[in-house]
Amino acid sequence: MTASATPTRILIVDDQTVVREGLILLLELLPGLEVVGSAGDGESAVDLVGELRPDVVLMDLRMPRVDGVEATRRIKAEHPEVEIVVLTTYADDESIFAALRAGARGYLTKDAGGEEIARAVETVRSGSSLLDPAVQRRLVEAVAAGERPPQRGGLPDGLTRREAEVLALIAQGRSNAEIAEDLFITEATVKTHINNLFAKAGLRDRAQAVTYAFRHGLAT
């Protein structure tokens, strides 16, 4: 376990019973994870989060009554400490952007294995983001193909040049340790720059930072 000495409490949300039961069996075999409940639609998921207080929700997207995007939005509004990992068959641009805008920190497709799911769960619980490589590629391609205005001297939202450099390296998928090595600064300084640029740009996580960097022409 990387994020805590206590098991990570997980709520599974999927409208297919066989998928829910399979995930429960799979995740309960993995160390450091505890499945505390499951739900068949987004409305039930929102209620159960308040009742069971999980650390992480594994969220399907296409479900009856309330879909996964709306459920994610409600959960993050009412329980911002709870992290969401989307686990879905859909990896289209609309689904990816909608889920990330709603507050999901992780996005996996249903061909992910148990170890990948466990890694995503622990990654988001530690405060970072984890996207399926194919999903991240789609995200970058979609943003790069859209609005990417050239920079003319000034930086957006009052970013400093150093913060822009850190942001560009985040967009390249570099870890804090790698950014520190690239820029010859300490990891603590990297974290300070990240906190500052996230606050200035109104960013929640690295996935949003990638989108922001490409939209403002700060990624290479």
N, C-alpha and C positions, 0 to 999 in steps of 0.2 A: 504494500500500500504506500502510495506516494503522498497523498494529500493529508492523510490523517491516520492516527493509530486506531480509530474506530471504523467499522465497515461503512461504506458508502450506501446510503439508503436510496433505493431506486423504485420509481413508479413506472410501470409499463402501460402504454396507451396504444391500442390498435383495435380496429373493429373486427378483425378476424380472430376467432377463438383459437384456432390452431396456431396462429403466429404468437399470440400472447402466451399460450401454454408452452410452446417451444422455447420462447425467450426466457420464461421463468426457469425451466429446466436447465437451459444453457448457462444462465448467469449465476444460478445458485451453486453451480459446480466450480465457479471461479473464486479464488480467495479475495477477501476484501470487499465483496459486494453482498448486499442483502436486499432482496426484492420484498418490498413492504406492501405491495398491492398492484392491482391492474384495473384498467378501465377500457370500455369498448367504444367510447366516443369522447369528444372534447368537453362536453358539458359535465359528464361524470368525472373527468380528469380534474377539472377546476375544483370541484367539490372535494375530491379525495386529497388533493394537495393541501387544502386547508385542514383536513382531518388527520392525515397521516404524516405530514411534514417531511416529505422525502428531500434528499439532497439534490437528486437529479431525476428528471423525467425523460424517458425515452418516448418520443412523440411521433406517431404516424401523422400524415398530412390529410389524406382523403378519408373522411369519416362522416357518418350521419350526425344530424342535429347541429353540432358545432365542430368545424374542421380543426386541423392541427394548428394552423396559423392563428386563428382567432383564439384558440385555447392557450397557445403560447403567449399571445398578447395579454390575455386576462391574467394568466399565472404570473407573468413578470410584473404586471401592474400591482397585483395584490400581494405577491410574495417575491420581491426582487432577489432575495437570497437563493431562491431555487433556480438551478441551471437546467437548460433544455438542450437535449441532443435529438435532432430529427433523425428518424430511422424510417426510410420510405423507399418505394420503388421508383420514385420520380426524381430526375436530376435535370429538369428543364430550367431555363433561366427564370421564368416566372415563379416557380416553386422555390427556388434557391433564394432569390431576392426577397420574396415575401416572408419566408421563414426567418431570414437574418434580420430583416427590418423589424419583425415582431419581437426579436430578442433571443433567438436561438444562438447558442455558442458553438454547437457542433452540428454537422450534417453528414450523415452516412446513408448509403444505399443498402438495401436489404441483402445484398450479396456479401456484406461484411461478416467476418468471422467473429467468434466470441472474444478473442484477444483484441481485435480492433475495437469492438464495442467497449470492452473494459478500459482500453487505453483512452478512448474518447471520453468516457465517464470520468475517469480520474483527471484528465486534462482540463475539462471544463470545471470540475470541482476545485481545481487549484487556481482558477481564475483566468485560464488561457482558452484559446479556441482550437478546434480541430475539425478540419474539413476533409472529406474523402478526396484523394488526389484528383480524381476526375471532376469532382464538384468544384474544387478550387480552380482547375484549369478552365472550366466553363465560366466561372465567376470572373476570372481575369480577362478571358476573351470577350465576354459580354461588355465589361466596363471599357476595355481598350477599344472596342468597336464603337462605343458611344461617345459621349461628350468628353473631350480631352483637350482643353484649350491650352495653347502655349503660354508659358510664364513670361511676363514682361517686367522683369525687375522685382516687383514686390511679391511676397508670398501670401497665400490666403490665410485669413483668420488670425493674422498677427504671428504666424509661426516664425521662429528664428531659423537662420540657415542651418544650424546644427540639428534642430528639431526636424527640419525637412530632410536632412541626410539620414537621420534615424528612421523616419517614415519610409523613405525610399528602400532602405534595407529591410524593413518589415515587409514591404511589398514583394521583395525577393525571397521571402520565406526564411530569413535569417533569424536565429534565436538571439536572446539577449546577450548570451556569452559570445556568439559570433559577431554581433554588432560591436560589442566592446573591443574585441580583437581587431576588427576592421578599422575602427575609429581611434584606437589607442587610448581608450578611456576605460573606467571601471564599470562593472555591471550595475553598481549602485547609481552611477551617473546616467547610464542608459535608462534605468527605471525612472529616474527623475525626468529625463527628457520625454519619455513615453507618457508619463502621468500629465506633464504639462501640455503636450500636443493633443492628447486625448481630451483634456479639459477645454482647450481653445477651440478644437474642431467639433466638440460634442460627440466624440466617439466612445463606444462602449467596449469594443474589443478589437483584436487584430484583423478579424474578417472585415469589419467596417473600415478599418484603417487601410486595407488593401484597396477597397472600393474608392475611398477618398483619394488615395494617392494617384490612382489612374485617372479619376475624374478631373483632378486638378493638374495633371501633367507632371506629377512629382515622382513617378515610377519610371524606371529605365528597363 
